């Protein structure tokens, strides 16, 4: 599987990293990073395949959390965002 790193997946990883292992709804992620719910789910499903996030169902509700590998990627993503969004 080839991986292309784009802004929204990096924002998702960074957002989840900042949640400190809390369970988060996909819809909340979509709202916070300003992207559609369907696009967020597509990105999350790709991340599940890569072993970066896991989805946990409780009744009709699904929550997303980072795996250990995802925590490492999330930390790196957060640093990348801070580096590139920092004003000179």
Buried (B, 14 or more C-beta within 10 A) or exposed (E): EEEEEEEBBBBBBBBBBEBEEEEBBBEBBBEBBEBEEEEBBEBBEBBBEBEBBBBEEEEEEBBBBBBEEBBBBBBBBBEBBEEEEEEE
